[in-house]
């Protein structure tokens, strides 16, 4: 019964997010809305992590399985990918470098802030 309750909580948030997406005047992914709703519920204490732990751990452990349909569907667009391979490759390389740089600077900032906090504690 606990498993059904956990699935119910997660899918209810997804359904509410889908309803919100339909009401918004702009296009915004329901999955992002659902994650924000889940974060809000966890931060406010409406939900406790124990309410969804087992099912969220299961879903995270099997996440690769959920990408199979999207990966297979890429075959339908091979002609578009072949025609635009260079811009796509450039985008992938540039965004990878930007992601690495943002991560590196975030870590440096975090280390600096932690060092500053330790210096203030003394």
N, CA, C and O atoms as CSV, one atom per row, in Angstrom:
chain,resi,resn,atom,element,x,y,z
A,1,UNK,N,N,0.819,-1.198,0.000
A,1,UNK,CA,C,0.000,0.000,0.000
A,1,UNK,C,C,0.866,1.267,0.000
A,1,UNK,O,O,0.484,2.280,-0.586
A,2,UNK,N,N,2.019,1.207,0.652
A,2,UNK,CA,C,2.913,2.356,0.722
A,2,UNK,C,C,3.425,2.725,-0.672
A,2,UNK,O,O,3.564,3.904,-0.998
A,3,UNK,N,N,3.703,1.709,-1.490
A,3,UNK,CA,C,4.198,1.951,-2.841
A,3,UNK,C,C,3.138,2.667,-3.674
A,3,UNK,O,O,3.454,3.607,-4.402
A,4,UNK,N,N,1.913,2.239,-3.574
A,4,UNK,CA,C,0.821,2.871,-4.333
A,4,UNK,C,C,0.652,4.329,-3.883
A,4,UNK,O,O,0.412,5.213,-4.705
A,5,UNK,N,N,0.778,4.566,-2.591
A,5,UNK,CA,C,0.657,5.929,-2.077
A,5,UNK,C,C,1.777,6.818,-2.626
A,5,UNK,O,O,1.538,7.967,-2.996
A,6,UNK,N,N,3.001,6.277,-2.674
A,6,UNK,CA,C,4.123,7.053,-3.183
A,6,UNK,C,C,3.959,7.348,-4.673
A,6,UNK,O,O,4.205,8.470,-5.117
A,7,UNK,N,N,3.544,6.341,-5.444
A,7,UNK,CA,C,3.272,6.591,-6.861
A,7,UNK,C,C,2.159,7.616,-7.017
A,7,UNK,O,O,2.229,8.481,-7.889
A,8,UNK,N,N,1.141,7.524,-6.183
A,8,UNK,CA,C,0.029,8.473,-6.236
A,8,UNK,C,C,0.484,9.900,-6.008
A,8,UNK,O,O,0.029,10.817,-6.692
A,9,UNK,N,N,1.378,10.093,-5.052
A,9,UNK,CA,C,1.894,11.436,-4.768
A,9,UNK,C,C,2.656,11.972,-5.970
A,9,UNK,O,O,2.428,13.099,-6.407
A,10,UNK,N,N,3.564,11.157,-6.503
A,10,UNK,CA,C,4.390,11.605,-7.632
A,10,UNK,C,C,3.538,11.884,-8.866
A,10,UNK,O,O,3.711,12.911,-9.522
A,11,UNK,N,N,2.626,10.981,-9.182
A,11,UNK,CA,C,1.800,11.173,-10.375
A,11,UNK,C,C,0.770,12.283,-10.181
A,11,UNK,O,O,0.368,12.923,-11.152
A,12,UNK,N,N,0.342,12.519,-8.953
A,12,UNK,CA,C,-0.564,13.647,-8.703
A,12,UNK,C,C,0.138,14.967,-8.974
A,12,UNK,O,O,-0.438,15.879,-9.568
A,13,UNK,N,N,1.389,15.061,-8.532
A,13,UNK,CA,C,2.159,16.277,-8.827
A,13,UNK,C,C,2.352,16.450,-10.328
A,13,UNK,O,O,2.288,17.567,-10.840
A,14,UNK,N,N,2.587,15.357,-11.028
A,14,UNK,CA,C,2.736,15.430,-12.494
A,14,UNK,C,C,1.432,15.874,-13.149
A,14,UNK,O,O,1.449,16.674,-14.085
A,15,UNK,N,N,0.314,15.364,-12.668
A,15,UNK,CA,C,-0.990,15.737,-13.230
A,15,UNK,C,C,-1.291,17.212,-12.957
A,15,UNK,O,O,-1.752,17.927,-13.846
A,16,UNK,N,N,-1.030,17.666,-11.731
A,16,UNK,CA,C,-1.243,19.078,-11.389
A,16,UNK,C,C,-0.372,19.965,-12.276
A,16,UNK,O,O,-0.813,21.019,-12.733
A,17,UNK,N,N,0.863,19.534,-12.515
A,17,UNK,CA,C,1.760,20.296,-13.379
A,17,UNK,C,C,1.228,20.364,-14.806
A,17,UNK,O,O,1.354,21.396,-15.464
A,18,UNK,N,N,0.643,19.291,-15.282
A,18,UNK,CA,C,0.049,19.278,-16.623
A,18,UNK,C,C,-1.123,20.257,-16.706
A,18,UNK,O,O,-1.285,20.953,-17.707
A,19,UNK,N,N,-1.932,20.305,-15.659
A,19,UNK,CA,C,-3.053,21.253,-15.617
A,19,UNK,C,C,-2.519,22.691,-15.614
A,19,UNK,O,O,-3.030,23.549,-16.333
A,20,UNK,N,N,-1.495,22.942,-14.806
A,20,UNK,CA,C,-0.894,24.285,-14.746
A,20,UNK,C,C,-0.315,24.663,-16.106
A,20,UNK,O,O,-0.459,25.800,-16.557
A,21,UNK,N,N,0.342,23.699,-16.755
A,21,UNK,CA,C,0.910,23.966,-18.081
A,21,UNK,C,C,-0.176,24.401,-19.060
A,21,UNK,O,O,0.032,25.316,-19.857
A,22,UNK,N,N,-1.326,23.749,-18.999
A,22,UNK,CA,C,-2.429,24.104,-19.890
A,22,UNK,C,C,-2.997,25.485,-19.610
A,22,UNK,O,O,-3.541,26.125,-20.510
A,23,UNK,N,N,-2.878,25.951,-18.375
A,23,UNK,CA,C,-3.412,27.249,-18.002
A,23,UNK,C,C,-2.449,28.400,-18.280
A,23,UNK,O,O,-2.867,29.555,-18.371
A,24,UNK,N,N,-1.182,28.091,-18.413
A,24,UNK,CA,C,-0.190,29.142,-18.644
A,24,UNK,C,C,-0.313,29.731,-20.050
A,24,UNK,O,O,-0.586,29.004,-21.006
A,25,UNK,N,N,-0.115,31.029,-20.178
A,25,UNK,CA,C,-0.198,31.653,-21.504
A,25,UNK,C,C,1.051,31.411,-22.355
A,25,UNK,O,O,1.044,31.682,-23.556
A,26,UNK,N,N,2.119,30.904,-21.739
A,26,UNK,CA,C,3.354,30.609,-22.468
A,26,UNK,C,C,3.640,29.119,-22.396
A,26,UNK,O,O,3.128,28.418,-21.522
A,27,UNK,N,N,4.459,28.644,-23.317
A,27,UNK,CA,C,4.838,27.234,-23.305
A,27,UNK,C,C,5.895,27.017,-22.221
A,27,UNK,O,O,6.941,27.665,-22.221
A,28,UNK,N,N,5.608,26.101,-21.302
A,28,UNK,CA,C,6.541,25.767,-20.222
A,28,UNK,C,C,6.359,24.287,-19.920
A,28,UNK,O,O,5.227,23.840,-19.733
A,29,UNK,N,N,7.430,23.519,-19.868
A,29,UNK,CA,C,7.307,22.068,-19.711
A,29,UNK,C,C,6.669,21.669,-18.380
A,29,UNK,O,O,7.042,22.173,-17.320
A,30,UNK,N,N,5.715,20.765,-18.456
A,30,UNK,CA,C,5.034,20.281,-17.257
A,30,UNK,C,C,5.999,19.546,-16.335
A,30,UNK,O,O,5.822,19.565,-15.117
A,31,UNK,N,N,7.009,18.905,-16.894
A,31,UNK,CA,C,7.963,18.183,-16.047
A,31,UNK,C,C,8.744,19.134,-15.148
A,31,UNK,O,O,9.026,18.809,-13.995
A,32,UNK,N,N,9.093,20.303,-15.668
A,32,UNK,CA,C,9.800,21.300,-14.858
A,32,UNK,C,C,8.863,21.855,-13.785
A,32,UNK,O,O,9.269,22.056,-12.641
A,33,UNK,N,N,7.633,22.096,-14.157
A,33,UNK,CA,C,6.645,22.577,-13.192
A,33,UNK,C,C,6.464,21.543,-12.079
A,33,UNK,O,O,6.373,21.907,-10.907
A,34,UNK,N,N,6.412,20.272,-12.435
A,34,UNK,CA,C,6.248,19.206,-11.440
A,34,UNK,C,C,7.437,19.161,-10.489
A,34,UNK,O,O,7.265,18.980,-9.283
A,35,UNK,N,N,8.641,19.325,-11.030
A,35,UNK,CA,C,9.823,19.332,-10.158
A,35,UNK,C,C,9.798,20.527,-9.218
A,35,UNK,O,O,10.167,20.407,-8.050
A,36,UNK,N,N,9.364,21.679,-9.720
A,36,UNK,CA,C,9.270,22.859,-8.864
A,36,UNK,C,C,8.203,22.674,-7.791
A,36,UNK,O,O,8.395,23.087,-6.647
A,37,UNK,N,N,7.080,22.056,-8.154
A,37,UNK,CA,C,6.038,21.765,-7.167
A,37,UNK,C,C,6.547,20.801,-6.101
A,37,UNK,O,O,6.276,20.985,-4.914
A,38,UNK,N,N,7.279,19.781,-6.518
A,38,UNK,CA,C,7.841,18.824,-5.573
A,38,UNK,C,C,8.828,19.517,-4.638
A,38,UNK,O,O,8.804,19.293,-3.428
A,39,UNK,N,N,9.697,20.360,-5.201
A,39,UNK,CA,C,10.639,21.114,-4.383
A,39,UNK,C,C,9.909,21.997,-3.382
A,39,UNK,O,O,10.280,22.050,-2.210
A,40,UNK,N,N,8.881,22.684,-3.837
A,40,UNK,CA,C,8.095,23.551,-2.963
A,40,UNK,C,C,7.451,22.755,-1.835
A,40,UNK,O,O,7.472,23.176,-0.678
A,41,UNK,N,N,6.878,21.604,-2.176
A,41,UNK,CA,C,6.238,20.753,-1.163
A,41,UNK,C,C,7.258,20.235,-0.148
A,41,UNK,O,O,6.963,20.163,1.046
A,42,UNK,N,N,8.442,19.878,-0.612
A,42,UNK,CA,C,9.473,19.384,0.303
A,42,UNK,C,C,10.016,20.512,1.183
A,42,UNK,O,O,10.276,20.308,2.369
A,43,UNK,N,N,10.185,21.697,0.601
A,43,UNK,CA,C,10.736,22.815,1.371
A,43,UNK,C,C,9.749,23.348,2.413
A,43,UNK,O,O,10.160,23.790,3.486
A,44,UNK,N,N,8.467,23.310,2.107
A,44,UNK,CA,C,7.467,23.817,3.037
A,44,UNK,C,C,7.067,22.779,4.079
A,44,UNK,O,O,6.412,23.109,5.067
A,45,UNK,N,N,7.457,21.537,3.863
A,45,UNK,CA,C,7.114,20.488,4.818
A,45,UNK,C,C,5.789,19.813,4.536
A,45,UNK,O,O,5.364,18.944,5.298
A,46,UNK,N,N,5.127,20.198,3.452
A,46,UNK,CA,C,3.880,19.529,3.075
A,46,UNK,C,C,4.159,18.053,2.806
A,46,UNK,O,O,3.365,17.184,3.167
A,47,UNK,N,N,5.286,17.785,2.172
A,47,UNK,CA,C,5.753,16.416,1.934
A,47,UNK,C,C,7.065,16.209,2.672
A,47,UNK,O,O,7.896,17.113,2.755
A,48,UNK,N,N,7.235,15.035,3.194
A,48,UNK,CA,C,8.512,14.634,3.773
A,48,UNK,C,C,9.188,13.709,2.772
A,48,UNK,O,O,8.520,13.050,1.975
A,49,UNK,N,N,10.509,13.663,2.817
A,49,UNK,CA,C,11.251,12.823,1.876
A,49,UNK,C,C,10.851,11.355,2.015
A,49,UNK,O,O,10.883,10.607,1.038
A,50,UNK,N,N,10.476,10.944,3.218
A,50,UNK,CA,C,10.057,9.550,3.425
A,50,UNK,C,C,8.756,9.216,2.707
A,50,UNK,O,O,8.464,8.045,2.466
A,51,UNK,N,N,7.971,10.239,2.362
A,51,UNK,CA,C,6.718,10.005,1.644
A,51,UNK,C,C,6.951,9.507,0.218
A,51,UNK,O,O,6.082,8.860,-0.366
A,52,UNK,N,N,8.131,9.811,-0.344
A,52,UNK,CA,C,8.380,9.447,-1.750
A,52,UNK,C,C,9.719,8.749,-1.960
A,52,UNK,O,O,10.096,8.481,-3.100
A,53,UNK,N,N,10.436,8.455,-0.897
A,53,UNK,CA,C,11.808,7.947,-1.014
A,53,UNK,C,C,11.919,6.681,-1.857
A,53,UNK,O,O,12.705,6.652,-2.805
A,54,UNK,N,N,11.168,5.648,-1.546
A,54,UNK,CA,C,11.324,4.359,-2.239
A,54,UNK,C,C,11.038,4.477,-3.731
A,54,UNK,O,O,11.803,3.964,-4.548
A,55,UNK,N,N,9.965,5.135,-4.090
A,55,UNK,CA,C,9.610,5.237,-5.507
A,55,UNK,C,C,10.525,6.195,-6.249
A,55,UNK,O,O,10.842,5.958,-7.415
A,56,UNK,N,N,10.951,7.252,-5.615
A,56,UNK,CA,C,11.881,8.151,-6.298
A,56,UNK,C,C,13.236,7.480,-6.488
A,56,UNK,O,O,13.885,7.676,-7.515
A,57,UNK,N,N,13.671,6.687,-5.503
A,57,UNK,CA,C,14.920,5.928,-5.664
A,57,UNK,C,C,14.797,4.928,-6.814
A,57,UNK,O,O,15.733,4.752,-7.595
A,58,UNK,N,N,13.644,4.280,-6.911
A,58,UNK,CA,C,13.415,3.334,-8.011
A,58,UNK,C,C,13.448,4.043,-9.359
A,58,UNK,O,O,14.091,3.570,-10.296
A,59,UNK,N,N,12.765,5.166,-9.458
A,59,UNK,CA,C,12.724,5.905,-10.722
A,59,UNK,C,C,14.101,6.429,-11.107
A,59,UNK,O,O,14.470,6.400,-12.281
A,60,UNK,N,N,14.861,6.904,-10.131
A,60,UNK,CA,C,16.213,7.383,-10.423
A,60,UNK,C,C,17.139,6.247,-10.852
A,60,UNK,O,O,17.966,6.417,-11.748
A,61,UNK,N,N,16.996,5.102,-10.215
A,61,UNK,CA,C,17.850,3.957,-10.554
A,61,UNK,C,C,17.564,3.447,-11.966
A,61,UNK,O,O,18.447,2.875,-12.606
A,62,UNK,N,N,16.352,3.647,-12.452
A,62,UNK,CA,C,15.957,3.148,-13.766
A,62,UNK,C,C,15.763,4.273,-14.774
A,62,UNK,O,O,15.044,4.101,-15.757
A,63,UNK,N,N,16.385,5.407,-14.546
A,63,UNK,CA,C,16.206,6.568,-15.408
A,63,UNK,C,C,16.609,6.299,-16.852
A,63,UNK,O,O,15.952,6.783,-17.774
A,64,UNK,N,N,17.666,5.542,-17.061
A,64,UNK,CA,C,18.127,5.268,-18.427
A,64,UNK,C,C,17.034,4.593,-19.253
A,64,UNK,O,O,16.927,4.832,-20.456
A,65,UNK,N,N,16.238,3.769,-18.624
A,65,UNK,CA,C,15.151,3.075,-19.312
A,65,UNK,C,C,14.161,4.073,-19.928
A,65,UNK,O,O,13.600,3.810,-20.992
A,66,UNK,N,N,13.947,5.200,-19.272
A,66,UNK,CA,C,12.973,6.181,-19.753
A,66,UNK,C,C,13.484,6.992,-20.943
A,66,UNK,O,O,12.698,7.663,-21.611
A,67,UNK,N,N,14.785,6.939,-21.217
A,67,UNK,CA,C,15.347,7.655,-22.354
A,67,UNK,C,C,15.386,6.805,-23.616
A,67,UNK,O,O,15.682,7.329,-24.689
A,68,UNK,N,N,15.102,5.533,-23.524
A,68,UNK,CA,C,15.148,4.653,-24.690
A,68,UNK,C,C,14.190,5.106,-25.786
A,68,UNK,O,O,14.621,5.194,-26.936
A,69,UNK,N,N,12.921,5.400,-25.510
A,69,UNK,CA,C,12.024,5.846,-26.596
A,69,UNK,C,C,12.514,7.112,-27.287
A,69,UNK,O,O,12.417,7.220,-28.509
A,70,UNK,N,N,13.034,8.065,-26.533
A,70,UNK,CA,C,13.530,9.299,-27.153
A,70,UNK,C,C,14.758,9.006,-28.011
A,70,UNK,O,O,14.910,9.569,-29.096
A,71,UNK,N,N,15.622,8.137,-27.533
A,71,UNK,CA,C,16.814,7.784,-28.304
A,71,UNK,C,C,16.477,7.056,-29.587
A,71,UNK,O,O,17.082,7.309,-30.629
A,72,UNK,N,N,15.517,6.158,-29.517
A,72,UNK,CA,C,15.104,5.418,-30.711
A,72,UNK,C,C,14.402,6.347,-31.697
A,72,UNK,O,O,14.522,6.177,-32.911
A,73,UNK,N,N,13.679,7.318,-31.180
A,73,UNK,CA,C,12.939,8.249,-32.036
A,73,UNK,C,C,13.866,9.145,-32.848
A,73,UNK,O,O,13.438,9.718,-33.849
A,74,UNK,N,N,15.123,9.279,-32.442
A,74,UNK,CA,C,16.086,10.092,-33.194
A,74,UNK,C,C,16.243,9.542,-34.612
A,74,UNK,O,O,16.531,10.300,-35.539
A,75,UNK,N,N,16.059,8.251,-34.787
A,75,UNK,CA,C,16.178,7.620,-36.107
A,75,UNK,C,C,15.216,8.266,-37.104
A,75,UNK,O,O,15.518,8.345,-38.295
A,76,UNK,N,N,14.074,8.723,-36.630
A,76,UNK,CA,C,13.102,9.367,-37.519
A,76,UNK,C,C,13.622,10.683,-38.096
A,76,UNK,O,O,13.104,11.163,-39.104
A,77,UNK,N,N,14.631,11.262,-37.473
A,77,UNK,CA,C,15.125,12.572,-37.891
A,77,UNK,C,C,16.558,12.524,-38.389
A,77,UNK,O,O,17.253,13.539,-38.340
A,78,UNK,N,N,17.015,11.389,-38.862
A,78,UNK,CA,C,18.383,11.262,-39.350
A,78,UNK,C,C,18.675,12.199,-40.516
A,78,UNK,O,O,19.783,12.725,-40.621
A,79,UNK,N,N,17.699,12.414,-41.390
A,79,UNK,CA,C,17.928,13.318,-42.524
A,79,UNK,C,C,18.186,14.751,-42.051
A,79,UNK,O,O,19.038,15.442,-42.610
A,80,UNK,N,N,17.466,15.193,-41.041
A,80,UNK,CA,C,17.680,16.533,-40.486
A,80,UNK,C,C,19.034,16.599,-39.781
A,80,UNK,O,O,19.757,17.587,-39.905
A,81,UNK,N,N,19.370,15.547,-39.046
A,81,UNK,CA,C,20.658,15.525,-38.343
A,81,UNK,C,C,21.827,15.527,-39.325
A,81,UNK,O,O,22.831,16.202,-39.098
A,82,UNK,N,N,21.696,14.766,-40.424
A,82,UNK,CA,C,22.762,14.734,-41.422
A,82,UNK,C,C,22.935,16.098,-42.082
A,82,UNK,O,O,24.060,16.508,-42.367
A,83,UNK,N,N,21.847,16.793,-42.323
A,83,UNK,CA,C,21.911,18.094,-42.984
A,83,UNK,C,C,22.487,19.175,-42.065
A,83,UNK,O,O,23.022,20.176,-42.543
A,84,UNK,N,N,22.379,18.977,-40.765
A,84,UNK,CA,C,22.807,20.011,-39.813
A,84,UNK,C,C,23.855,19.504,-38.837
A,84,UNK,O,O,23.901,19.976,-37.701
A,85,UNK,N,N,24.686,18.575,-39.230
A,85,UNK,CA,C,25.622,17.954,-38.289
A,85,UNK,C,C,26.667,18.941,-37.768
A,85,UNK,O,O,27.037,18.882,-36.595
A,86,UNK,N,N,27.146,19.844,-38.621
A,86,UNK,CA,C,28.181,20.775,-38.172
A,86,UNK,C,C,27.653,21.769,-37.130
A,86,UNK,O,O,28.288,21.933,-36.088
A,87,UNK,N,N,26.518,22.437,-37.368
A,87,UNK,CA,C,26.002,23.331,-36.317
A,87,UNK,C,C,25.690,22.583,-35.022
A,87,UNK,O,O,25.927,23.105,-33.932
A,88,UNK,N,N,25.163,21.372,-35.135
A,88,UNK,CA,C,24.864,20.597,-33.932
A,88,UNK,C,C,26.137,20.235,-33.177
A,88,UNK,O,O,26.168,20.293,-31.948
A,89,UNK,N,N,27.176,19.864,-33.899
A,89,UNK,CA,C,28.452,19.534,-33.270
A,89,UNK,C,C,29.037,20.763,-32.575
A,89,UNK,O,O,29.526,20.668,-31.449
A,90,UNK,N,N,28.987,21.909,-33.238
A,90,UNK,CA,C,29.494,23.144,-32.633
A,90,UNK,C,C,28.717,23.508,-31.371
A,90,UNK,O,O,29.299,23.905,-30.361
A,91,UNK,N,N,27.418,23.369,-31.442
A,91,UNK,CA,C,26.585,23.656,-30.269
A,91,UNK,C,C,26.953,22.736,-29.120
A,91,UNK,O,O,27.078,23.186,-27.981
A,92,UNK,N,N,27.126,21.457,-29.403
A,92,UNK,CA,C,27.494,20.492,-28.353
A,92,UNK,C,C,28.845,20.832,-27.734
A,92,UNK,O,O,28.995,20.794,-26.513
A,93,UNK,N,N,29.822,21.162,-28.565
A,93,UNK,CA,C,31.156,21.481,-28.045
A,93,UNK,C,C,31.118,22.766,-27.223
A,93,UNK,O,O,31.664,22.815,-26.121
A,94,UNK,N,N,30.482,23.794,-27.752
A,94,UNK,CA,C,30.441,25.086,-27.060
A,94,UNK,C,C,29.694,24.975,-25.728
A,94,UNK,O,O,30.165,25.480,-24.709
A,95,UNK,N,N,28.545,24.324,-25.735
A,95,UNK,CA,C,27.782,24.211,-24.490
A,95,UNK,C,C,28.483,23.318,-23.476
A,95,UNK,O,O,28.338,23.526,-22.271
A,96,UNK,N,N,29.239,22.328,-23.939
A,96,UNK,CA,C,30.014,21.502,-23.015
A,96,UNK,C,C,31.088,22.333,-22.339
A,96,UNK,O,O,31.277,22.233,-21.127
A,97,UNK,N,N,31.795,23.154,-23.109
A,97,UNK,CA,C,32.831,24.020,-22.539
A,97,UNK,C,C,32.214,25.013,-21.554
A,97,UNK,O,O,32.764,25.245,-20.477
A,98,UNK,N,N,31.086,25.592,-21.917
A,98,UNK,CA,C,30.407,26.538,-21.021
A,98,UNK,C,C,29.983,25.844,-19.727
A,98,UNK,O,O,30.128,26.408,-18.643
A,99,UNK,N,N,29.461,24.623,-19.839
A,99,UNK,CA,C,29.048,23.872,-18.654
A,99,UNK,C,C,30.238,23.566,-17.756
A,99,UNK,O,O,30.157,23.726,-16.538
A,100,UNK,N,N,31.343,23.125,-18.353
A,100,UNK,CA,C,32.549,22.858,-17.570
A,100,UNK,C,C,33.028,24.130,-16.863
A,100,UNK,O,O,33.375,24.092,-15.683
A,101,UNK,N,N,33.047,25.243,-17.579
A,101,UNK,CA,C,33.511,26.502,-16.995
A,101,UNK,C,C,32.589,26.947,-15.864
A,101,UNK,O,O,33.060,27.361,-14.805
A,102,UNK,N,N,31.281,26.864,-16.083
A,102,UNK,CA,C,30.332,27.265,-15.038
A,102,UNK,C,C,30.482,26.378,-13.804
A,102,UNK,O,O,30.397,26.861,-12.675
A,103,UNK,N,N,30.703,25.093,-14.016
A,103,UNK,CA,C,30.902,24.181,-12.886
A,103,UNK,C,C,32.187,24.522,-12.140
A,103,UNK,O,O,32.203,24.577,-10.910
A,104,UNK,N,N,33.251,24.749,-12.881
A,104,UNK,CA,C,34.537,25.072,-12.246
A,104,UNK,C,C,34.439,26.358,-11.435
A,104,UNK,O,O,34.911,26.408,-10.299
A,105,UNK,N,N,33.837,27.388,-11.998
A,105,UNK,CA,C,33.714,28.647,-11.271
A,105,UNK,C,C,32.752,28.526,-10.089
A,105,UNK,O,O,32.950,29.183,-9.067
A,106,UNK,N,N,31.730,27.708,-10.212
A,106,UNK,CA,C,30.820,27.479,-9.084
A,106,UNK,C,C,31.558,26.800,-7.936
A,106,UNK,O,O,31.373,27.162,-6.774
A,107,UNK,N,N,32.385,25.827,-8.257
A,107,UNK,CA,C,33.161,25.144,-7.224
A,107,UNK,C,C,34.161,26.101,-6.583
A,107,UNK,O,O,34.322,26.114,-5.363
A,108,UNK,N,N,34.834,26.905,-7.412
A,108,UNK,CA,C,35.781,27.885,-6.863
A,108,UNK,C,C,35.077,28.873,-5.941
A,108,UNK,O,O,35.603,29.207,-4.879
A,109,UNK,N,N,33.893,29.345,-6.332
A,109,UNK,CA,C,33.125,30.269,-5.501
A,109,UNK,C,C,32.709,29.599,-4.194
A,109,UNK,O,O,32.791,30.208,-3.128
A,110,UNK,N,N,32.266,28.358,-4.276
A,110,UNK,CA,C,31.858,27.629,-3.076
A,110,UNK,C,C,33.034,27.445,-2.125
A,110,UNK,O,O,32.897,27.661,-0.921
A,111,UNK,N,N,34.190,27.047,-2.654
A,111,UNK,CA,C,35.382,26.870,-1.816
A,111,UNK,C,C,35.784,28.206,-1.191
A,111,UNK,O,O,36.138,28.252,-0.012
A,112,UNK,N,N,35.735,29.277,-1.957
A,112,UNK,CA,C,36.077,30.605,-1.439
A,112,UNK,C,C,35.117,31.015,-0.329
A,112,UNK,O,O,35.547,31.522,0.707
A,113,UNK,N,N,33.803,30.797,-0.541
A,113,UNK,CA,C,32.815,31.153,0.478
A,113,UNK,C,C,32.993,30.317,1.740
A,113,UNK,O,O,32.883,30.837,2.850
A,114,UNK,N,N,33.267,29.023,1.577
A,114,UNK,CA,C,33.494,28.173,2.747
A,114,UNK,C,C,34.749,28.595,3.497
A,114,UNK,O,O,34.763,28.600,4.728
A,115,UNK,N,N,35.804,28.950,2.767
A,115,UNK,CA,C,37.019,29.426,3.401
A,115,UNK,C,C,36.790,30.741,4.141
A,115,UNK,O,O,37.333,30.968,5.223
A,116,UNK,N,N,35.997,31.576,3.550
A,116,UNK,CA,C,35.672,32.870,4.176
A,116,UNK,C,C,34.860,32.670,5.452
A,116,UNK,O,O,35.050,33.371,6.446
A,117,UNK,N,N,33.948,31.696,5.400
A,117,UNK,CA,C,33.119,31.391,6.575
A,117,UNK,C,C,33.984,30.843,7.704
A,117,UNK,O,O,33.803,31.214,8.864
A,118,UNK,N,N,34.932,29.953,7.365
A,118,UNK,CA,C,35.826,29.391,8.376
A,118,UNK,C,C,36.693,30.478,8.990
A,118,UNK,O,O,36.961,30.467,10.191
A,119,UNK,N,N,37.131,31.419,8.158
A,119,UNK,CA,C,37.926,32.538,8.668
A,119,UNK,C,C,37.125,33.432,9.611
A,119,UNK,O,O,37.687,33.981,10.559
A,120,UNK,N,N,35.834,33.586,9.370
A,120,UNK,CA,C,34.983,34.400,10.215
A,120,UNK,C,C,34.659,33.698,11.531
A,120,UNK,O,O,34.397,34.352,12.541
A,121,UNK,N,N,34.678,32.329,11.517
A,121,UNK,CA,C,34.363,31.558,12.717
A,121,UNK,C,C,35.498,31.618,13.727
A,121,UNK,O,O,35.266,31.377,14.911
A,122,UNK,N,N,36.704,31.927,13.306
A,122,UNK,CA,C,37.856,31.904,14.215
A,122,UNK,C,C,37.908,33.074,15.088
A,122,UNK,O,O,38.820,33.195,15.906
